[in-house]
Amino acid sequence: MLKYLLIAVVVIWLLYSPILRRARQLKRDRRTAAPTAAPGPAKAPQVEDMVACAHCGVHLPASEAFRDAVNRPYCSDVHRIAGPSARRSGS
Ligand SMILES: [Zn+2]
C-alpha cells in the first residue's frame, strides 16, 4: 500500500515540478524586467521586411538575405553565386 502511495507522490511531483519551476522563473523574470518599464501603450510588435530570393523566389527576412553586388537578395550563398534566375531577372 505504501509503495503505491510513494509512486503516486513521485508521479504528482513529476507532473507539477516543471510547471512550478516555470512559474517561479516567470515571476523572477518579471521582477527583474518590470521596474524600468513605464506603464503606457504596448509597443507594436517588431515587423521585418520580407524579400524574395532572386534565384528561387523563396521569401526570407531582409536581415537574413545574402546580397550580391547590386544588392539583390538571395536565400543562400549558393543561390547568390548561381545568380538571378532567367525567369525572375526580367521583372
Ligand atoms: Zn534561393
PDB file of the backbone (N, CA, C, O) and the ligand in Angstrom, with CONECT records:
HET     ZN  A 101       1
ATOM      1  N   MET A   1       0.831  -1.203   0.000  1.00  0.00           N
ATOM      2  CA  MET A   1       0.000   0.000   0.000  1.00  0.00           C
ATOM      3  C   MET A   1       0.869   1.258   0.000  1.00  0.00           C
ATOM      4  O   MET A   1       0.619   2.211  -0.738  1.00  0.00           O
ATOM      5  N   LEU A   2       1.900   1.230   0.854  1.00  0.00           N
ATOM      6  CA  LEU A   2       2.810   2.371   0.954  1.00  0.00           C
ATOM      7  C   LEU A   2       3.553   2.587  -0.359  1.00  0.00           C
ATOM      8  O   LEU A   2       3.882   3.713  -0.732  1.00  0.00           O
ATOM      9  N   LYS A   3       3.812   1.468  -1.056  1.00  0.00           N
ATOM     10  CA  LYS A   3       4.514   1.525  -2.338  1.00  0.00           C
ATOM     11  C   LYS A   3       3.709   2.348  -3.354  1.00  0.00           C
ATOM     12  O   LYS A   3       4.264   3.176  -4.076  1.00  0.00           O
ATOM     13  N   TYR A   4       2.398   2.106  -3.395  1.00  0.00           N
ATOM     14  CA  TYR A   4       1.536   2.827  -4.340  1.00  0.00           C
ATOM     15  C   TYR A   4       1.445   4.310  -4.002  1.00  0.00           C
ATOM     16  O   TYR A   4       1.388   5.170  -4.881  1.00  0.00           O
ATOM     17  N   LEU A   5       1.434   4.580  -2.711  1.00  0.00           N
ATOM     18  CA  LEU A   5       1.392   5.970  -2.258  1.00  0.00           C
ATOM     19  C   LEU A   5       2.668   6.703  -2.705  1.00  0.00           C
ATOM     20  O   LEU A   5       2.626   7.845  -3.162  1.00  0.00           O
ATOM     21  N   LEU A   6       3.803   6.002  -2.556  1.00  0.00           N
ATOM     22  CA  LEU A   6       5.088   6.573  -2.949  1.00  0.00           C
ATOM     23  C   LEU A   6       5.112   6.832  -4.456  1.00  0.00           C
ATOM     24  O   LEU A   6       5.579   7.880  -4.901  1.00  0.00           O
ATOM     25  N   ILE A   7       4.606   5.874  -5.241  1.00  0.00           N
ATOM     26  CA  ILE A   7       4.549   6.037  -6.694  1.00  0.00           C
ATOM     27  C   ILE A   7       3.662   7.221  -7.056  1.00  0.00           C
ATOM     28  O   ILE A   7       4.000   8.013  -7.935  1.00  0.00           O
ATOM     29  N   ALA A   8       2.524   7.337  -6.373  1.00  0.00           N
ATOM     30  CA  ALA A   8       1.603   8.440  -6.640  1.00  0.00           C
ATOM     31  C   ALA A   8       2.269   9.777  -6.344  1.00  0.00           C
ATOM     32  O   ALA A   8       2.103  10.734  -7.101  1.00  0.00           O
ATOM     33  N   VAL A   9       3.018   9.849  -5.255  1.00  0.00           N
ATOM     34  CA  VAL A   9       3.708  11.091  -4.882  1.00  0.00           C
ATOM     35  C   VAL A   9       4.748  11.453  -5.948  1.00  0.00           C
ATOM     36  O   VAL A   9       4.865  12.612  -6.346  1.00  0.00           O
ATOM     37  N   VAL A  10       5.499  10.448  -6.404  1.00  0.00           N
ATOM     38  CA  VAL A  10       6.527  10.693  -7.418  1.00  0.00           C
ATOM     39  C   VAL A  10       5.888  11.183  -8.722  1.00  0.00           C
ATOM     40  O   VAL A  10       6.383  12.114  -9.357  1.00  0.00           O
ATOM     41  N   VAL A  11       4.778  10.540  -9.110  1.00  0.00           N
ATOM     42  CA  VAL A  11       4.088  10.928 -10.349  1.00  0.00           C
ATOM     43  C   VAL A  11       3.576  12.367 -10.245  1.00  0.00           C
ATOM     44  O   VAL A  11       3.731  13.162 -11.172  1.00  0.00           O
ATOM     45  N   ILE A  12       2.967  12.683  -9.112  1.00  0.00           N
ATOM     46  CA  ILE A  12       2.448  14.053  -8.917  1.00  0.00           C
ATOM     47  C   ILE A  12       3.597  15.056  -8.936  1.00  0.00           C
ATOM     48  O   ILE A  12       3.487  16.135  -9.519  1.00  0.00           O
ATOM     49  N   TRP A  13       4.709  14.683  -8.284  1.00  0.00           N
ATOM     50  CA  TRP A  13       5.859  15.596  -8.254  1.00  0.00           C
ATOM     51  C   TRP A  13       6.394  15.837  -9.671  1.00  0.00           C
ATOM     52  O   TRP A  13       6.723  16.962 -10.048  1.00  0.00           O
ATOM     53  N   LEU A  14       6.471  14.735 -10.449  1.00  0.00           N
ATOM     54  CA  LEU A  14       6.966  14.865 -11.829  1.00  0.00           C
ATOM     55  C   LEU A  14       6.047  15.747 -12.665  1.00  0.00           C
ATOM     56  O   LEU A  14       6.513  16.498 -13.522  1.00  0.00           O
ATOM     57  N   LEU A  15       4.731  15.656 -12.417  1.00  0.00           N
ATOM     58  CA  LEU A  15       3.776  16.449 -13.182  1.00  0.00           C
ATOM     59  C   LEU A  15       3.854  17.934 -12.839  1.00  0.00           C
ATOM     60  O   LEU A  15       3.748  18.796 -13.712  1.00  0.00           O
ATOM     61  N   TYR A  16       4.041  18.214 -11.550  1.00  0.00           N
ATOM     62  CA  TYR A  16       3.935  19.609 -11.121  1.00  0.00           C
ATOM     63  C   TYR A  16       5.263  20.356 -11.080  1.00  0.00           C
ATOM     64  O   TYR A  16       5.277  21.576 -11.240  1.00  0.00           O
ATOM     65  N   SER A  17       6.366  19.667 -10.874  1.00  0.00           N
ATOM     66  CA  SER A  17       7.629  20.381 -10.677  1.00  0.00           C
ATOM     67  C   SER A  17       8.061  21.218 -11.887  1.00  0.00           C
ATOM     68  O   SER A  17       8.523  22.342 -11.689  1.00  0.00           O
ATOM     69  N   PRO A  18       7.937  20.735 -13.124  1.00  0.00           N
ATOM     70  CA  PRO A  18       8.320  21.604 -14.253  1.00  0.00           C
ATOM     71  C   PRO A  18       7.440  22.836 -14.347  1.00  0.00           C
ATOM     72  O   PRO A  18       7.905  23.923 -14.691  1.00  0.00           O
ATOM     73  N   ILE A  19       6.149  22.655 -14.036  1.00  0.00           N
ATOM     74  CA  ILE A  19       5.216  23.780 -14.095  1.00  0.00           C
ATOM     75  C   ILE A  19       5.560  24.803 -13.028  1.00  0.00           C
ATOM     76  O   ILE A  19       5.589  26.005 -13.291  1.00  0.00           O
ATOM     77  N   LEU A  20       5.823  24.311 -11.808  1.00  0.00           N
ATOM     78  CA  LEU A  20       6.161  25.219 -10.711  1.00  0.00           C
ATOM     79  C   LEU A  20       7.469  25.935 -10.992  1.00  0.00           C
ATOM     80  O   LEU A  20       7.601  27.128 -10.719  1.00  0.00           O
ATOM     81  N   ARG A  21       8.439  25.204 -11.539  1.00  0.00           N
ATOM     82  CA  ARG A  21       9.733  25.806 -11.848  1.00  0.00           C
ATOM     83  C   ARG A  21       9.562  26.925 -12.871  1.00  0.00           C
ATOM     84  O   ARG A  21      10.163  27.993 -12.750  1.00  0.00           O
ATOM     85  N   ARG A  22       8.731  26.661 -13.881  1.00  0.00           N
ATOM     86  CA  ARG A  22       8.497  27.636 -14.940  1.00  0.00           C
ATOM     87  C   ARG A  22       7.783  28.873 -14.377  1.00  0.00           C
ATOM     88  O   ARG A  22       8.121  30.004 -14.727  1.00  0.00           O
ATOM     89  N   ALA A  23       6.803  28.651 -13.511  1.00  0.00           N
ATOM     90  CA  ALA A  23       6.070  29.764 -12.920  1.00  0.00           C
ATOM     91  C   ALA A  23       7.003  30.616 -12.075  1.00  0.00           C
ATOM     92  O   ALA A  23       6.939  31.845 -12.112  1.00  0.00           O
ATOM     93  N   ARG A  24       7.869  29.958 -11.312  1.00  0.00           N
ATOM     94  CA  ARG A  24       8.822  30.693 -10.486  1.00  0.00           C
ATOM     95  C   ARG A  24       9.773  31.513 -11.356  1.00  0.00           C
ATOM     96  O   ARG A  24      10.096  32.656 -11.033  1.00  0.00           O
ATOM     97  N   GLN A  25      10.216  30.918 -12.460  1.00  0.00           N
ATOM     98  CA  GLN A  25      11.141  31.603 -13.360  1.00  0.00           C
ATOM     99  C   GLN A  25      10.463  32.818 -13.991  1.00  0.00           C
ATOM    100  O   GLN A  25      11.076  33.877 -14.124  1.00  0.00           O
ATOM    101  N   LEU A  26       9.202  32.661 -14.378  1.00  0.00           N
ATOM    102  CA  LEU A  26       8.467  33.776 -14.969  1.00  0.00           C
ATOM    103  C   LEU A  26       8.331  34.911 -13.982  1.00  0.00           C
ATOM    104  O   LEU A  26       8.472  36.079 -14.342  1.00  0.00           O
ATOM    105  N   LYS A  27       8.053  34.560 -12.711  1.00  0.00           N
ATOM    106  CA  LYS A  27       7.897  35.574 -11.672  1.00  0.00           C
ATOM    107  C   LYS A  27       9.218  36.320 -11.482  1.00  0.00           C
ATOM    108  O   LYS A  27       9.238  37.542 -11.334  1.00  0.00           O
ATOM    109  N   ARG A  28      10.330  35.561 -11.490  1.00  0.00           N
ATOM    110  CA  ARG A  28      11.646  36.160 -11.315  1.00  0.00           C
ATOM    111  C   ARG A  28      11.968  37.090 -12.498  1.00  0.00           C
ATOM    112  O   ARG A  28      12.480  38.193 -12.308  1.00  0.00           O
ATOM    113  N   ASP A  29      11.662  36.631 -13.714  1.00  0.00           N
ATOM    114  CA  ASP A  29      11.918  37.439 -14.907  1.00  0.00           C
ATOM    115  C   ASP A  29      11.136  38.737 -14.861  1.00  0.00           C
ATOM    116  O   ASP A  29      11.649  39.798 -15.217  1.00  0.00           O
ATOM    117  N   ARG A  30       9.881  38.644 -14.415  1.00  0.00           N
ATOM    118  CA  ARG A  30       9.038  39.828 -14.350  1.00  0.00           C
ATOM    119  C   ARG A  30       9.590  40.818 -13.332  1.00  0.00           C
ATOM    120  O   ARG A  30       9.570  42.028 -13.553  1.00  0.00           O
ATOM    121  N   ARG A  31      10.086  40.283 -12.202  1.00  0.00           N
ATOM    122  CA  ARG A  31      10.613  41.136 -11.148  1.00  0.00           C
ATOM    123  C   ARG A  31      11.855  41.894 -11.638  1.00  0.00           C
ATOM    124  O   ARG A  31      12.025  43.070 -11.317  1.00  0.00           O
ATOM    125  N   THR A  32      12.720  41.229 -12.413  1.00  0.00           N
ATOM    126  CA  THR A  32      13.952  41.868 -12.862  1.00  0.00           C
ATOM    127  C   THR A  32      13.698  42.807 -14.034  1.00  0.00           C
ATOM    128  O   THR A  32      14.439  43.773 -14.214  1.00  0.00           O
ATOM    129  N   ALA A  33      12.680  42.551 -14.826  1.00  0.00           N
ATOM    130  CA  ALA A  33      12.451  43.348 -16.029  1.00  0.00           C
ATOM    131  C   ALA A  33      11.500  44.514 -15.791  1.00  0.00           C
ATOM    132  O   ALA A  33      11.605  45.540 -16.464  1.00  0.00           O
ATOM    133  N   ALA A  34      10.578  44.376 -14.849  1.00  0.00           N
ATOM    134  CA  ALA A  34       9.489  45.333 -14.707  1.00  0.00           C
ATOM    135  C   ALA A  34       9.881  46.729 -14.230  1.00  0.00           C
ATOM    136  O   ALA A  34       9.378  47.700 -14.795  1.00  0.00           O
ATOM    137  N   PRO A  35      10.760  46.896 -13.212  1.00  0.00           N
ATOM    138  CA  PRO A  35      10.927  48.224 -12.610  1.00  0.00           C
ATOM    139  C   PRO A  35      11.213  49.355 -13.579  1.00  0.00           C
ATOM    140  O   PRO A  35      10.725  50.465 -13.368  1.00  0.00           O
ATOM    141  N   THR A  36      11.986  49.121 -14.635  1.00  0.00           N
ATOM    142  CA  THR A  36      12.339  50.200 -15.552  1.00  0.00           C
ATOM    143  C   THR A  36      11.221  50.495 -16.550  1.00  0.00           C
ATOM    144  O   THR A  36      11.147  51.597 -17.094  1.00  0.00           O
ATOM    145  N   ALA A  37      10.347  49.506 -16.793  1.00  0.00           N
ATOM    146  CA  ALA A  37       9.305  49.682 -17.793  1.00  0.00           C
ATOM    147  C   ALA A  37       8.210  50.612 -17.272  1.00  0.00           C
ATOM    148  O   ALA A  37       7.579  50.333 -16.252  1.00  0.00           O
ATOM    149  N   ALA A  38       7.997  51.696 -17.969  1.00  0.00           N
ATOM    150  CA  ALA A  38       6.951  52.630 -17.571  1.00  0.00           C
ATOM    151  C   ALA A  38       5.610  52.166 -18.123  1.00  0.00           C
ATOM    152  O   ALA A  38       5.546  51.638 -19.233  1.00  0.00           O
ATOM    153  N   PRO A  39       4.527  52.360 -17.348  1.00  0.00           N
ATOM    154  CA  PRO A  39       3.222  51.980 -17.879  1.00  0.00           C
ATOM    155  C   PRO A  39       2.826  52.875 -19.035  1.00  0.00           C
ATOM    156  O   PRO A  39       3.014  54.090 -18.976  1.00  0.00           O
ATOM    157  N   GLY A  40       2.294  52.300 -20.056  1.00  0.00           N
ATOM    158  CA  GLY A  40       1.916  53.078 -21.232  1.00  0.00           C
ATOM    159  C   GLY A  40       1.407  52.156 -22.311  1.00  0.00           C
ATOM    160  O   GLY A  40       1.216  50.963 -22.071  1.00  0.00           O
ATOM    161  N   PRO A  41       1.185  52.688 -23.494  1.00  0.00           N
ATOM    162  CA  PRO A  41       0.700  51.839 -24.579  1.00  0.00           C
ATOM    163  C   PRO A  41       1.725  50.782 -24.940  1.00  0.00           C
ATOM    164  O   PRO A  41       2.928  51.045 -24.956  1.00  0.00           O
ATOM    165  N   ALA A  42       1.244  49.597 -25.227  1.00  0.00           N
ATOM    166  CA  ALA A  42       2.129  48.495 -25.575  1.00  0.00           C
ATOM    167  C   ALA A  42       2.851  48.804 -26.881  1.00  0.00           C
ATOM    168  O   ALA A  42       2.292  49.396 -27.804  1.00  0.00           O
ATOM    169  N   LYS A  43       4.112  48.381 -26.926  1.00  0.00           N
ATOM    170  CA  LYS A  43       4.887  48.593 -28.147  1.00  0.00           C
ATOM    171  C   LYS A  43       4.316  47.744 -29.275  1.00  0.00           C
ATOM    172  O   LYS A  43       3.817  46.641 -29.049  1.00  0.00           O
ATOM    173  N   ALA A  44       4.396  48.264 -30.468  1.00  0.00           N
ATOM    174  CA  ALA A  44       3.962  47.498 -31.633  1.00  0.00           C
ATOM    175  C   ALA A  44       4.936  46.343 -31.825  1.00  0.00           C
ATOM    176  O   ALA A  44       6.135  46.510 -31.601  1.00  0.00           O
ATOM    177  N   PRO A  45       4.451  45.185 -32.231  1.00  0.00           N
ATOM    178  CA  PRO A  45       5.353  44.069 -32.471  1.00  0.00           C
ATOM    179  C   PRO A  45       6.350  44.406 -33.578  1.00  0.00           C
ATOM    180  O   PRO A  45       6.023  45.087 -34.550  1.00  0.00           O
ATOM    181  N   GLN A  46       7.570  43.910 -33.402  1.00  0.00           N
ATOM    182  CA  GLN A  46       8.599  44.211 -34.396  1.00  0.00           C
ATOM    183  C   GLN A  46       8.251  43.530 -35.716  1.00  0.00           C
ATOM    184  O   GLN A  46       7.951  42.336 -35.760  1.00  0.00           O
ATOM    185  N   VAL A  47       8.298  44.302 -36.771  1.00  0.00           N
ATOM    186  CA  VAL A  47       7.976  43.787 -38.099  1.00  0.00           C
ATOM    187  C   VAL A  47       9.221  43.935 -38.955  1.00  0.00           C
ATOM    188  O   VAL A  47       9.888  44.970 -38.948  1.00  0.00           O
ATOM    189  N   GLU A  48       9.514  42.884 -39.683  1.00  0.00           N
ATOM    190  CA  GLU A  48      10.691  42.922 -40.538  1.00  0.00           C
ATOM    191  C   GLU A  48      10.265  42.746 -41.989  1.00  0.00           C
ATOM    192  O   GLU A  48       9.358  41.970 -42.290  1.00  0.00           O
ATOM    193  N   ASP A  49      10.920  43.464 -42.874  1.00  0.00           N
ATOM    194  CA  ASP A  49      10.625  43.338 -44.298  1.00  0.00           C
ATOM    195  C   ASP A  49      11.008  41.948 -44.791  1.00  0.00           C
ATOM    196  O   ASP A  49      12.032  41.396 -44.390  1.00  0.00           O
ATOM    197  N   MET A  50      10.174  41.390 -45.663  1.00  0.00           N
ATOM    198  CA  MET A  50      10.467  40.115 -46.285  1.00  0.00           C
ATOM    199  C   MET A  50      10.907  40.383 -47.721  1.00  0.00           C
ATOM    200  O   MET A  50      10.368  41.261 -48.395  1.00  0.00           O
ATOM    201  N   VAL A  51      11.879  39.626 -48.171  1.00  0.00           N
ATOM    202  CA  VAL A  51      12.343  39.765 -49.551  1.00  0.00           C
ATOM    203  C   VAL A  51      12.293  38.388 -50.211  1.00  0.00           C
ATOM    204  O   VAL A  51      12.351  37.363 -49.532  1.00  0.00           O
ATOM    205  N   ALA A  52      12.185  38.377 -51.527  1.00  0.00           N
ATOM    206  CA  ALA A  52      12.159  37.125 -52.271  1.00  0.00           C
ATOM    207  C   ALA A  52      13.535  36.865 -52.868  1.00  0.00           C
ATOM    208  O   ALA A  52      14.165  37.767 -53.420  1.00  0.00           O
ATOM    209  N   CYS A  53      13.988  35.640 -52.754  1.00  0.00           N
ATOM    210  CA  CYS A  53      15.263  35.238 -53.351  1.00  0.00           C
ATOM    211  C   CYS A  53      15.195  35.477 -54.854  1.00  0.00           C
ATOM    212  O   CYS A  53      14.240  35.060 -55.510  1.00  0.00           O
ATOM    213  N   ALA A  54      16.210  36.150 -55.403  1.00  0.00           N
ATOM    214  CA  ALA A  54      16.223  36.457 -56.830  1.00  0.00           C
ATOM    215  C   ALA A  54      16.413  35.204 -57.676  1.00  0.00           C
ATOM    216  O   ALA A  54      16.158  35.223 -58.880  1.00  0.00           O
ATOM    217  N   HIS A  55      16.860  34.114 -57.052  1.00  0.00           N
ATOM    218  CA  HIS A  55      17.082  32.881 -57.814  1.00  0.00           C
ATOM    219  C   HIS A  55      15.871  31.960 -57.765  1.00  0.00           C
ATOM    220  O   HIS A  55      15.390  31.520 -58.809  1.00  0.00           O
ATOM    221  N   CYS A  56      15.367  31.658 -56.557  1.00  0.00           N
ATOM    222  CA  CYS A  56      14.306  30.660 -56.440  1.00  0.00           C
ATOM    223  C   CYS A  56      12.977  31.248 -55.980  1.00  0.00           C
ATOM    224  O   CYS A  56      11.951  30.572 -56.061  1.00  0.00           O
ATOM    225  N   GLY A  57      12.970  32.485 -55.501  1.00  0.00           N
ATOM    226  CA  GLY A  57      11.723  33.121 -55.125  1.00  0.00           C
ATOM    227  C   GLY A  57      11.276  32.866 -53.702  1.00  0.00           C
ATOM    228  O   GLY A  57      10.213  33.339 -53.298  1.00  0.00           O
ATOM    229  N   VAL A  58      12.063  32.129 -52.931  1.00  0.00           N
ATOM    230  CA  VAL A  58      11.725  31.886 -51.522  1.00  0.00           C
ATOM    231  C   VAL A  58      11.750  33.212 -50.768  1.00  0.00           C
ATOM    232  O   VAL A  58      12.646  34.031 -50.971  1.00  0.00           O
ATOM    233  N   HIS A  59      10.767  33.417 -49.899  1.00  0.00           N
ATOM    234  CA  HIS A  59      10.728  34.637 -49.107  1.00  0.00           C
ATOM    235  C   HIS A  59      11.476  34.437 -47.795  1.00  0.00           C
ATOM    236  O   HIS A  59      11.369  33.389 -47.158  1.00  0.00           O
ATOM    237  N   LEU A  60      12.230  35.453 -47.404  1.00  0.00           N
ATOM    238  CA  LEU A  60      13.000  35.381 -46.167  1.00  0.00           C
ATOM    239  C   LEU A  60      13.135  36.781 -45.582  1.00  0.00           C
ATOM    240  O   LEU A  60      12.981  37.768 -46.301  1.00  0.00           O
ATOM    241  N   PRO A  61      13.422  36.880 -44.271  1.00  0.00           N
ATOM    242  CA  PRO A  61      13.604  38.205 -43.676  1.00  0.00           C
ATOM    243  C   PRO A  61      14.775  38.936 -44.339  1.00  0.00           C
ATOM    244  O   PRO A  61      15.798  38.329 -44.652  1.00  0.00           O
ATOM    245  N   ALA A  62      14.612  40.246 -44.548  1.00  0.00           N
ATOM    246  CA  ALA A  62      15.636  41.028 -45.250  1.00  0.00           C
ATOM    247  C   ALA A  62      16.991  40.942 -44.554  1.00  0.00           C
ATOM    248  O   ALA A  62      18.035  40.957 -45.208  1.00  0.00           O
ATOM    249  N   SER A  63      16.969  40.850 -43.205  1.00  0.00           N
ATOM    250  CA  SER A  63      18.239  40.824 -42.470  1.00  0.00           C
ATOM    251  C   SER A  63      18.994  39.517 -42.684  1.00  0.00           C
ATOM    252  O   SER A  63      20.203  39.458 -42.456  1.00  0.00           O
ATOM    253  N   GLU A  64      18.296  38.469 -43.120  1.00  0.00           N
ATOM    254  CA  GLU A  64      18.943  37.171 -43.304  1.00  0.00           C
ATOM    255  C   GLU A  64      19.325  36.918 -44.759  1.00  0.00           C
ATOM    256  O   GLU A  64      19.894  35.876 -45.086  1.00  0.00           O
ATOM    257  N   ALA A  65      19.009  37.877 -45.630  1.00  0.00           N
ATOM    258  CA  ALA A  65      19.258  37.666 -47.055  1.00  0.00           C
ATOM    259  C   ALA A  65      20.738  37.837 -47.376  1.00  0.00           C
ATOM    260  O   ALA A  65      21.433  38.659 -46.778  1.00  0.00           O
ATOM    261  N   PHE A  66      21.198  37.044 -48.329  1.00  0.00           N
ATOM    262  CA  PHE A  66      22.545  37.212 -48.875  1.00  0.00           C
ATOM    263  C   PHE A  66      22.418  38.199 -50.029  1.00  0.00           C
ATOM    264  O   PHE A  66      21.516  38.067 -50.857  1.00  0.00           O
ATOM    265  N   ARG A  67      23.311  39.186 -50.094  1.00  0.00           N
ATOM    266  CA  ARG A  67      23.195  40.225 -51.122  1.00  0.00           C
ATOM    267  C   ARG A  67      24.338  40.102 -52.127  1.00  0.00           C
ATOM    268  O   ARG A  67      25.470  39.777 -51.769  1.00  0.00           O
ATOM    269  N   ASP A  68      24.012  40.374 -53.402  1.00  0.00           N
ATOM    270  CA  ASP A  68      25.070  40.395 -54.409  1.00  0.00           C
ATOM    271  C   ASP A  68      25.541  41.832 -54.620  1.00  0.00           C
ATOM    272  O   ASP A  68      25.176  42.730 -53.863  1.00  0.00           O
ATOM    273  N   ALA A  69      26.353  42.040 -55.652  1.00  0.00           N
ATOM    274  CA  ALA A  69      26.967  43.342 -55.881  1.00  0.00           C
ATOM    275  C   ALA A  69      25.936  44.434 -56.119  1.00  0.00           C
ATOM    276  O   ALA A  69      26.172  45.587 -55.758  1.00  0.00           O
ATOM    277  N   VAL A  70      24.797  44.096 -56.719  1.00  0.00           N
ATOM    278  CA  VAL A  70      23.765  45.097 -56.986  1.00  0.00           C
ATOM    279  C   VAL A  70      22.629  45.015 -55.959  1.00  0.00           C
ATOM    280  O   VAL A  70      21.523  45.498 -56.203  1.00  0.00           O
ATOM    281  N   ASN A  71      22.921  44.391 -54.795  1.00  0.00           N
ATOM    282  CA  ASN A  71      22.010  44.367 -53.649  1.00  0.00           C
ATOM    283  C   ASN A  71      20.742  43.542 -53.875  1.00  0.00           C
ATOM    284  O   ASN A  71      19.722  43.789 -53.233  1.00  0.00           O
ATOM    285  N   ARG A  72      20.799  42.562 -54.787  1.00  0.00           N
ATOM    286  CA  ARG A  72      19.662  41.656 -54.944  1.00  0.00           C
ATOM    287  C   ARG A  72      19.686  40.652 -53.796  1.00  0.00           C
ATOM    288  O   ARG A  72      20.758  40.183 -53.413  1.00  0.00           O
ATOM    289  N   PRO A  73      18.528  40.316 -53.242  1.00  0.00           N
ATOM    290  CA  PRO A  73      18.504  39.361 -52.120  1.00  0.00           C
ATOM    291  C   PRO A  73      18.506  37.914 -52.600  1.00  0.00           C
ATOM    292  O   PRO A  73      17.901  37.585 -53.620  1.00  0.00           O
ATOM    293  N   TYR A  74      19.195  37.051 -51.848  1.00  0.00           N
ATOM    294  CA  TYR A  74      19.206  35.609 -52.111  1.00  0.00           C
ATOM    295  C   TYR A  74      18.996  34.863 -50.807  1.00  0.00           C
ATOM    296  O   TYR A  74      19.349  35.352 -49.734  1.00  0.00           O
ATOM    297  N   CYS A  75      18.411  33.657 -50.909  1.00  0.00           N
ATOM    298  CA  CYS A  75      18.143  32.871 -49.706  1.00  0.00           C
ATOM    299  C   CYS A  75      19.407  32.221 -49.174  1.00  0.00           C
ATOM    300  O   CYS A  75      19.483  31.909 -47.985  1.00  0.00           O
ATOM    301  N   SER A  76      20.400  32.010 -50.028  1.00  0.00           N
ATOM    302  CA  SER A  76      21.610  31.321 -49.587  1.00  0.00           C
ATOM    303  C   SER A  76      22.786  31.788 -50.431  1.00  0.00           C
ATOM    304  O   SER A  76      22.625  32.411 -51.480  1.00  0.00           O
ATOM    305  N   ASP A  77      23.979  31.463 -49.931  1.00  0.00           N
ATOM    306  CA  ASP A  77      25.189  31.826 -50.663  1.00  0.00           C
ATOM    307  C   ASP A  77      25.263  31.070 -51.990  1.00  0.00           C
ATOM    308  O   ASP A  77      25.787  31.590 -52.974  1.00  0.00           O
ATOM    309  N   VAL A  78      24.739  29.843 -52.015  1.00  0.00           N
ATOM    310  CA  VAL A  78      24.737  29.032 -53.244  1.00  0.00           C
ATOM    311  C   VAL A  78      23.929  29.751 -54.323  1.00  0.00           C
ATOM    312  O   VAL A  78      24.362  29.829 -55.472  1.00  0.00           O
ATOM    313  N   HIS A  79      22.762  30.275 -53.959  1.00  0.00           N
ATOM    314  CA  HIS A  79      21.923  30.969 -54.933  1.00  0.00           C
ATOM    315  C   HIS A  79      22.508  32.317 -55.308  1.00  0.00           C
ATOM    316  O   HIS A  79      22.308  32.792 -56.426  1.00  0.00           O
ATOM    317  N   ARG A  80      23.237  32.942 -54.375  1.00  0.00           N
ATOM    318  CA  ARG A  80      23.906  34.209 -54.698  1.00  0.00           C
ATOM    319  C   ARG A  80      24.952  33.967 -55.794  1.00  0.00           C
ATOM    320  O   ARG A  80      25.075  34.744 -56.741  1.00  0.00           O
ATOM    321  N   ILE A  81      25.706  32.857 -55.637  1.00  0.00           N
ATOM    322  CA  ILE A  81      26.735  32.525 -56.624  1.00  0.00           C
ATOM    323  C   ILE A  81      26.078  32.136 -57.948  1.00  0.00           C
ATOM    324  O   ILE A  81      26.575  32.490 -59.016  1.00  0.00           O
ATOM    325  N   ALA A  82      24.953  31.402 -57.878  1.00  0.00           N
ATOM    326  CA  ALA A  82      24.232  30.978 -59.089  1.00  0.00           C
ATOM    327  C   ALA A  82      23.639  32.176 -59.830  1.00  0.00           C
ATOM    328  O   ALA A  82      23.468  32.136 -61.048  1.00  0.00           O
ATOM    329  N   GLY A  83      23.329  33.235 -59.096  1.00  0.00           N
ATOM    330  CA  GLY A  83      22.800  34.439 -59.721  1.00  0.00           C
ATOM    331  C   GLY A  83      21.293  34.389 -59.887  1.00  0.00           C
ATOM    332  O   GLY A  83      20.662  33.378 -59.579  1.00  0.00           O
ATOM    333  N   PRO A  84      20.714  35.478 -60.373  1.00  0.00           N
ATOM    334  CA  PRO A  84      19.256  35.521 -60.539  1.00  0.00           C
ATOM    335  C   PRO A  84      18.820  34.554 -61.642  1.00  0.00           C
ATOM    336  O   PRO A  84      19.531  34.351 -62.626  1.00  0.00           O
ATOM    337  N   SER A  85      17.643  33.967 -61.458  1.00  0.00           N
ATOM    338  CA  SER A  85      17.127  33.063 -62.463  1.00  0.00           C
ATOM    339  C   SER A  85      16.680  33.875 -63.661  1.00  0.00           C
ATOM    340  O   SER A  85      16.309  35.039 -63.514  1.00  0.00           O
ATOM    341  N   ALA A  86      16.711  33.274 -64.861  1.00  0.00           N
ATOM    342  CA  ALA A  86      16.328  33.973 -66.092  1.00  0.00           C
ATOM    343  C   ALA A  86      14.885  34.412 -66.022  1.00  0.00           C
ATOM    344  O   ALA A  86      14.521  35.457 -66.561  1.00  0.00           O
ATOM    345  N   ARG A  87      14.042  33.601 -65.346  1.00  0.00           N
ATOM    346  CA  ARG A  87      12.617  33.882 -65.258  1.00  0.00           C
ATOM    347  C   ARG A  87      12.362  35.148 -64.438  1.00  0.00           C
ATOM    348  O   ARG A  87      11.442  35.909 -64.736  1.00  0.00           O
ATOM    349  N   ARG A  88      13.184  35.370 -63.398  1.00  0.00           N
ATOM    350  CA  ARG A  88      12.898  36.458 -62.478  1.00  0.00           C
ATOM    351  C   ARG A  88      13.687  37.727 -62.777  1.00  0.00           C
ATOM    352  O   ARG A  88      13.299  38.805 -62.328  1.00  0.00           O
ATOM    353  N   SER A  89      14.794  37.625 -63.531  1.00  0.00           N
ATOM    354  CA  SER A  89      15.643  38.799 -63.720  1.00  0.00           C
ATOM    355  C   SER A  89      14.969  39.873 -64.567  1.00  0.00           C
ATOM    356  O   SER A  89      15.356  41.040 -64.498  1.00  0.00           O
ATOM    357  N   GLY A  90      13.970  39.503 -65.362  1.00  0.00           N
ATOM    358  CA  GLY A  90      13.305  40.484 -66.206  1.00  0.00           C
ATOM    359  C   GLY A  90      12.444  41.459 -65.438  1.00  0.00           C
ATOM    360  O   GLY A  90      12.301  42.605 -65.864  1.00  0.00           O
ATOM    361  N   SER A  91      11.856  41.047 -64.309  1.00  0.00           N
ATOM    362  CA  SER A  91      10.921  41.891 -63.585  1.00  0.00           C
ATOM    363  C   SER A  91      11.560  42.987 -62.774  1.00  0.00           C
ATOM    364  O   SER A  91      10.860  43.761 -62.122  1.00  0.00           O
TER     365      SER A  91
HETATM  366 ZN    ZN A 101      17.001  30.933 -53.357  1.00  0.00          ZN2+
END
